[in-house]
Amino acid sequence: MTDSLLSGPEPDPAGDAGHAGAPPRVGFFTDTSVCIGCKACEVACKEWNALPEDGLTLTGMSYDNTVGLGASTWRHVAFIEQSAPQPPVPAPEGRTVLPLAEDADQSAGGDLRWLMSSDVCKHCTHAACLDVCPTGSLFRTEFGTVVVQEDICNGCGYCVPACPYGVIEQRPSDGRAFKCTLCYDRLGAGQEPACAKACPTESIRFGPLDELRERAALRVDQLHAAGVSQARLYGHDPADGVGGDGAFFLLLDEPEVYGLPPDPQVTTRDLPAMWRHAGAAALSLAGGFALSFALPAVLRGRGRR
C-alpha cells in the first residue's frame, strides 16, 4: 500500500485488484434503527456457509449466545441495553415498525431501550488484512469485497491483529482464519447475500455501494427530521482511516456503544515510512561497514609516506 493510495481519492478496489471491467462495487448498509434482533441474518449466514454452531447457552448479559464476530460467526446481532429515553423512530418509506414492549415502559415513566445491531466484516477499501497476508489467501474480488481462501490459508494469523475492527479470527480446530465473504458464491450467481435475503425488516440492505450511501443519507435526514438527533452513519466516508467500508451502518448512539472503534485506521498505514526508514538504516549500516574496512587501508597508506 502506497502513500498516494492512503491520501488520494477513494480507489476502485476491484480495479486495483486487477479485475478488468469489474462490476460496480457492492456492499451492505445496515440500518440499526429497524433491527428487531431476530437473528435471522445469523441463522441464514450459518446455514448457507455451513458454519459450526456457537452453542446455545446465553451469556447471562443479554439475549445473545454468539457474543461477537468470529471464525464461525460471520454475522452477529448485538443486544445493547441502555438506561436512556427512547425517542420515536419512524419507519423507512413504505415500511412499518411494530411497537415494542419497551415503548409501553416509556408511557409508564420507564427509561429502558434496546439498541440492536447486526455486525459483519466491513470489507474495507484499505484492507490491512490483504497487506499482511503472506500466502495470498486473502484477495479482493471483482465486486470490491475481501475474501479468505481457506484452502490457501496457512494459519499464520497475521491478519488477526491487522484488522482494526477485530473481525478476523482463527478457528481453534485447525488454526485457519475465517470471516464473512459477503456470500461471494451467491454474488457470482446474481443473488444477494443470505443475511440480506433473510432480514424481515430490511435492516440489512445490499446493493451498489454508491446507491446505498445515497439511501443512507436520506434515512439519516428522515430520522433527524423526526427528532432522532443521535442518528449517524458509520463507515460510509471514503475519507476515513480505512478509505470507507464496504459494509457501513446507521447508528443511534456513539460507535463505542456498539463496540466499534470511533476512528478506525488501517493498521498498515505506516508501512511505507517504516520501510523507508529501514532502508535508510540499512544503507547507513552498509556505509559504516565499508568505511570501517576502507579507513584502516587509507591510514596505512599514509603511514608509509
FIFIKE-100617 format. One record per residue (C-alpha): chain; residue number from 1; x, y, z; residue in three letters. Coordinates in steps of 0.05 Angstrom, whole numbers, plus 5000, padded with zeros to 4 digits. Last residue first. Layout:
<pts>
cadena, num, X, Y, Z, residuo
A, NUM, X, Y, Z, ALA;
...
</pts>
This chain:
<pts>
cadena, num, X, Y, Z, residuo
A, 305, 6092, 5160, 5065, ARG;
A, 304, 6081, 5090, 5091, ARG;
A, 303, 6036, 5117, 5146, GLY;
A, 302, 5990, 5150, 5095, ARG;
A, 301, 5978, 5083, 5061, GLY;
A, 300, 5964, 5050, 5128, ARG;
A, 299, 5914, 5104, 5145, LEU;
A, 298, 5877, 5094, 5079, VAL;
A, 297, 5875, 5018, 5089, ALA;
A, 296, 5850, 5028, 5160, PRO;
A, 295, 5794, 5074, 5134, LEU;
A, 294, 5769, 5027, 5079, ALA;
A, 293, 5746, 4969, 5123, PHE;
A, 292, 5708, 5011, 5174, SER;
A, 291, 5683, 5056, 5118, LEU;
A, 290, 5651, 4997, 5082, ALA;
A, 289, 5618, 4974, 5147, PHE;
A, 288, 5592, 5043, 5162, GLY;
A, 287, 5565, 5051, 5092, GLY;
A, 286, 5528, 4984, 5099, ALA;
A, 285, 5499, 5008, 5165, LEU;
A, 284, 5477, 5074, 5135, SER;
A, 283, 5446, 5038, 5076, LEU;
A, 282, 5409, 4990, 5122, ALA;
A, 281, 5385, 5048, 5165, ALA;
A, 280, 5359, 5085, 5103, ALA;
A, 279, 5324, 5022, 5080, GLY;
A, 278, 5292, 5011, 5149, ALA;
A, 277, 5269, 5084, 5150, HIS;
A, 276, 5238, 5076, 5080, ARG;
A, 275, 5206, 5010, 5100, TRP;
A, 274, 5176, 5043, 5162, MET;
A, 273, 5150, 5101, 5121, ALA;
A, 272, 5116, 5054, 5072, PRO;
A, 271, 5089, 5010, 5130, LEU;
A, 270, 5058, 5068, 5169, ASP;
A, 269, 4987, 5058, 5142, ARG;
A, 268, 4989, 4983, 5156, THR;
A, 267, 4939, 4986, 5213, THR;
A, 266, 4886, 5018, 5170, VAL;
A, 265, 4854, 5067, 5219, GLN;
A, 264, 4788, 5062, 5255, PRO;
A, 263, 4764, 5126, 5288, ASP;
A, 262, 4708, 5112, 5338, PRO;
A, 261, 4724, 5037, 5343, PRO;
A, 260, 4660, 4995, 5345, LEU;
A, 259, 4634, 4960, 5407, GLY;
A, 258, 4562, 4985, 5395, TYR;
A, 257, 4567, 5037, 5450, VAL;
A, 256, 4636, 5056, 5423, GLU;
A, 255, 4604, 5077, 5357, PRO;
A, 254, 4565, 5133, 5393, GLU;
A, 253, 4489, 5126, 5391, ASP;
A, 252, 4432, 5112, 5343, LEU;
A, 251, 4475, 5080, 5289, LEU;
A, 250, 4466, 5075, 5214, LEU;
A, 249, 4519, 5026, 5189, PHE;
A, 248, 4571, 5011, 5136, PHE;
A, 247, 4594, 4949, 5099, ALA;
A, 246, 4641, 4963, 5041, GLY;
A, 245, 4676, 5010, 5089, ASP;
A, 244, 4709, 5077, 5073, GLY;
A, 243, 4781, 5091, 5059, GLY;
A, 242, 4804, 5056, 5122, VAL;
A, 241, 4822, 5119, 5162, GLY;
A, 240, 4763, 5159, 5137, ASP;
A, 239, 4760, 5198, 5072, ALA;
A, 238, 4715, 5148, 5036, PRO;
A, 237, 4661, 5163, 5089, ASP;
A, 236, 4608, 5109, 5099, HIS;
A, 235, 4639, 5073, 5159, GLY;
A, 234, 4589, 5098, 5210, TYR;
A, 233, 4527, 5140, 5195, LEU;
A, 232, 4491, 5179, 5248, ARG;
A, 231, 4425, 5181, 5286, ALA;
A, 230, 4431, 5215, 5353, GLN;
A, 229, 4384, 5272, 5333, SER;
A, 228, 4323, 5227, 5329, VAL;
A, 227, 4274, 5285, 5326, GLY;
A, 226, 4233, 5263, 5266, ALA;
A, 225, 4270, 5309, 5219, ALA;
A, 224, 4335, 5278, 5244, HIS;
A, 223, 4308, 5209, 5228, LEU;
A, 222, 4288, 5228, 5158, GLN;
A, 221, 4355, 5262, 5145, ASP;
A, 220, 4391, 5199, 5168, VAL;
A, 219, 4348, 5157, 5120, ARG;
A, 218, 4365, 5203, 5062, LEU;
A, 217, 4439, 5196, 5076, ALA;
A, 216, 4432, 5120, 5079, ALA;
A, 215, 4397, 5118, 5011, ARG;
A, 214, 4453, 5158, 4979, GLU;
A, 213, 4506, 5114, 5011, ARG;
A, 212, 4469, 5051, 4988, LEU;
A, 211, 4468, 5076, 4917, GLU;
A, 210, 4543, 5088, 4917, ASP;
A, 209, 4556, 5019, 4947, LEU;
A, 208, 4517, 4980, 4894, PRO;
A, 207, 4469, 4934, 4931, GLY;
A, 206, 4451, 4901, 4996, PHE;
A, 205, 4407, 4927, 5052, ARG;
A, 204, 4406, 4897, 5121, ILE;
A, 203, 4351, 4928, 5165, SER;
A, 202, 4303, 4902, 5112, GLU;
A, 201, 4253, 4886, 5167, THR;
A, 200, 4249, 4811, 5154, PRO;
A, 199, 4324, 4801, 5142, CYS;
A, 198, 4332, 4734, 5106, ALA;
A, 197, 4355, 4759, 5038, LYS;
A, 196, 4403, 4808, 5070, ALA;
A, 195, 4435, 4752, 5110, CYS;
A, 194, 4438, 4704, 5051, ALA;
A, 193, 4476, 4752, 5006, PRO;
A, 192, 4440, 4775, 4943, GLU;
A, 191, 4438, 4731, 4881, GLN;
A, 190, 4469, 4742, 4812, GLY;
A, 189, 4504, 4674, 4811, ALA;
A, 188, 4572, 4705, 4824, GLY;
A, 187, 4542, 4743, 4881, LEU;
A, 186, 4517, 4678, 4912, ARG;
A, 185, 4587, 4648, 4912, ASP;
A, 184, 4617, 4711, 4942, TYR;
A, 183, 4568, 4708, 5000, CYS;
A, 182, 4594, 4773, 5030, LEU;
A, 181, 4656, 4731, 5045, THR;
A, 180, 4648, 4740, 5120, CYS;
A, 179, 4707, 4715, 5161, LYS;
A, 178, 4754, 4655, 5170, PHE;
A, 177, 4827, 4646, 5190, ALA;
A, 176, 4860, 4577, 5194, ARG;
A, 175, 4885, 4549, 5260, GLY;
A, 174, 4858, 4479, 5250, ASP;
A, 173, 4807, 4465, 5306, SER;
A, 172, 4816, 4532, 5340, PRO;
A, 171, 4787, 4571, 5281, ARG;
A, 170, 4828, 4634, 5272, GLN;
A, 169, 4792, 4700, 5278, GLU;
A, 168, 4780, 4760, 5233, ILE;
A, 167, 4734, 4816, 5256, VAL;
A, 166, 4776, 4854, 5306, GLY;
A, 165, 4755, 4920, 5276, TYR;
A, 164, 4824, 4948, 5260, PRO;
A, 163, 4843, 4882, 5226, CYS;
A, 162, 4919, 4873, 5228, ALA;
A, 161, 4917, 4835, 5294, PRO;
A, 160, 4881, 4776, 5261, VAL;
A, 159, 4911, 4782, 5191, CYS;
A, 158, 4980, 4757, 5214, TYR;
A, 157, 4949, 4692, 5240, GLY;
A, 156, 4999, 4646, 5206, CYS;
A, 155, 4944, 4594, 5195, GLY;
A, 154, 4969, 4572, 5126, ASN;
A, 153, 4908, 4599, 5088, CYS;
A, 152, 4908, 4572, 5016, ILE;
A, 151, 4849, 4523, 5024, ASP;
A, 150, 4810, 4575, 5065, GLU;
A, 149, 4810, 4626, 5010, GLN;
A, 148, 4792, 4688, 5051, VAL;
A, 147, 4750, 4741, 5016, VAL;
A, 146, 4751, 4817, 5013, VAL;
A, 145, 4696, 4853, 4972, THR;
A, 144, 4705, 4900, 4913, GLY;
A, 143, 4656, 4861, 4869, PHE;
A, 142, 4714, 4834, 4825, GLU;
A, 141, 4741, 4802, 4888, THR;
A, 140, 4799, 4828, 4931, ARG;
A, 139, 4842, 4772, 4959, PHE;
A, 138, 4861, 4740, 5025, LEU;
A, 137, 4896, 4673, 5017, SER;
A, 136, 4952, 4708, 4981, GLY;
A, 135, 5003, 4669, 5020, THR;
A, 134, 5038, 4723, 5061, PRO;
A, 133, 4975, 4760, 5084, CYS;
A, 132, 4998, 4827, 5113, VAL;
A, 131, 4972, 4876, 5061, ASP;
A, 130, 4906, 4839, 5050, LEU;
A, 129, 4890, 4840, 5124, CYS;
A, 128, 4904, 4915, 5124, ALA;
A, 127, 4844, 4928, 5079, ALA;
A, 126, 4843, 4998, 5050, HIS;
A, 125, 4773, 4998, 5019, THR;
A, 124, 4749, 4958, 5079, CYS;
A, 123, 4704, 4897, 5073, HIS;
A, 122, 4670, 4916, 5139, LYS;
A, 121, 4663, 4845, 5166, CYS;
A, 120, 4594, 4840, 5199, VAL;
A, 119, 4552, 4868, 5256, ASP;
A, 118, 4476, 4864, 5262, SER;
A, 117, 4456, 4919, 5310, SER;
A, 116, 4405, 4923, 5365, MET;
A, 115, 4399, 4982, 5413, LEU;
A, 114, 4348, 4966, 5467, TRP;
A, 113, 4314, 5018, 5509, ARG;
A, 112, 4298, 5028, 5583, LEU;
A, 111, 4274, 5094, 5612, ASP;
A, 110, 4209, 5078, 5647, GLY;
A, 109, 4155, 5131, 5661, GLY;
A, 108, 4095, 5087, 5648, ALA;
A, 107, 4090, 5112, 5576, SER;
A, 106, 4162, 5094, 5566, GLN;
A, 105, 4151, 5024, 5594, ASP;
A, 104, 4099, 5013, 5540, ALA;
A, 103, 4151, 5032, 5487, ASP;
A, 102, 4198, 4979, 5516, GLU;
A, 101, 4148, 4925, 5496, ALA;
A, 100, 4159, 4945, 5424, LEU;
A, 99, 4110, 4978, 5376, PRO;
A, 98, 4113, 4948, 5306, LEU;
A, 97, 4153, 4987, 5254, VAL;
A, 96, 4121, 4997, 5186, THR;
A, 95, 4154, 5002, 5117, ARG;
A, 94, 4139, 5040, 5053, GLY;
A, 93, 4188, 5095, 5069, GLU;
A, 92, 4233, 5076, 5126, PRO;
A, 91, 4199, 5070, 5194, ALA;
A, 90, 4199, 5128, 5242, PRO;
A, 89, 4237, 5120, 5308, VAL;
A, 88, 4203, 5150, 5369, PRO;
A, 87, 4254, 5171, 5421, PRO;
A, 86, 4276, 5121, 5473, GLN;
A, 85, 4298, 5155, 5537, PRO;
A, 84, 4362, 5125, 5566, ALA;
A, 83, 4381, 5067, 5610, SER;
A, 82, 4410, 5026, 5554, GLN;
A, 81, 4411, 4952, 5538, GLU;
A, 80, 4454, 4932, 5479, ILE;
A, 79, 4436, 4868, 5442, PHE;
A, 78, 4487, 4854, 5388, ALA;
A, 77, 4469, 4813, 5327, VAL;
A, 76, 4529, 4777, 5299, HIS;
A, 75, 4542, 4758, 5226, ARG;
A, 74, 4605, 4719, 5207, TRP;
A, 73, 4602, 4674, 5268, THR;
A, 72, 4646, 4612, 5260, SER;
A, 71, 4714, 4647, 5255, ALA;
A, 70, 4690, 4703, 5299, GLY;
A, 69, 4642, 4761, 5307, LEU;
A, 68, 4615, 4772, 5377, GLY;
A, 67, 4578, 4744, 5437, VAL;
A, 66, 4546, 4685, 5400, THR;
A, 65, 4494, 4666, 5452, ASN;
A, 64, 4458, 4731, 5460, ASP;
A, 63, 4395, 4752, 5497, TYR;
A, 62, 4438, 4795, 5543, SER;
A, 61, 4489, 4792, 5599, MET;
A, 60, 4478, 4720, 5621, GLY;
A, 59, 4517, 4696, 5560, THR;
A, 58, 4461, 4652, 5534, LEU;
A, 57, 4478, 4579, 5522, THR;
A, 56, 4460, 4551, 5453, LEU;
A, 55, 4530, 4536, 5429, GLY;
A, 54, 4569, 4570, 5373, ASP;
A, 53, 4544, 4528, 5315, GLU;
A, 52, 4593, 4508, 5260, PRO;
A, 51, 4587, 4545, 5194, LEU;
A, 50, 4556, 4512, 5133, ALA;
A, 49, 4560, 4577, 5092, ASN;
A, 48, 4486, 4579, 5074, TRP;
A, 47, 4461, 4554, 5141, GLU;
A, 46, 4508, 4597, 5183, LYS;
A, 45, 4492, 4661, 5145, CYS;
A, 44, 4418, 4647, 5146, ALA;
A, 43, 4419, 4635, 5221, VAL;
A, 42, 4459, 4698, 5236, GLU;
A, 41, 4414, 4740, 5190, CYS;
A, 40, 4351, 4713, 5223, ALA;
A, 39, 4380, 4737, 5289, LYS;
A, 38, 4312, 4767, 5309, CYS;
A, 37, 4344, 4828, 5340, GLY;
A, 36, 4289, 4876, 5316, ILE;
A, 35, 4334, 4918, 5271, CYS;
A, 34, 4296, 4980, 5246, VAL;
A, 33, 4341, 5034, 5275, SER;
A, 32, 4402, 4991, 5263, THR;
A, 31, 4401, 5007, 5188, ASP;
A, 30, 4455, 4962, 5160, THR;
A, 29, 4481, 4984, 5091, PHE;
A, 28, 4519, 4926, 5059, PHE;
A, 27, 4565, 4924, 4999, GLY;
A, 26, 4574, 4926, 4924, VAL;
A, 25, 4628, 4956, 4879, ARG;
A, 24, 4602, 4966, 4808, PRO;
A, 23, 4620, 4909, 4760, PRO;
A, 22, 4694, 4897, 4742, ALA;
A, 21, 4715, 4912, 4670, GLY;
A, 20, 4786, 4889, 4684, ALA;
A, 19, 4796, 4858, 4752, HIS;
A, 18, 4868, 4873, 4771, GLY;
A, 17, 4859, 4884, 4846, ALA;
A, 16, 4862, 4959, 4836, ASP;
A, 15, 4801, 4953, 4791, GLY;
A, 14, 4762, 4916, 4845, ALA;
A, 13, 4784, 4965, 4898, PRO;
A, 12, 4766, 5027, 4858, ASP;
A, 11, 4806, 5079, 4894, PRO;
A, 10, 4778, 5133, 4940, GLU;
A, 9, 4816, 5198, 4927, PRO;
A, 8, 4888, 5205, 4950, GLY;
A, 7, 4920, 5201, 5019, SER;
A, 6, 4923, 5126, 5031, LEU;
A, 5, 4934, 5105, 4959, LEU;
A, 4, 4986, 5160, 4949, SER;
A, 3, 5024, 5136, 5010, ASP;
A, 2, 5029, 5067, 4980, THR;
A, 1, 5000, 5000, 5000, MET;
</pts>
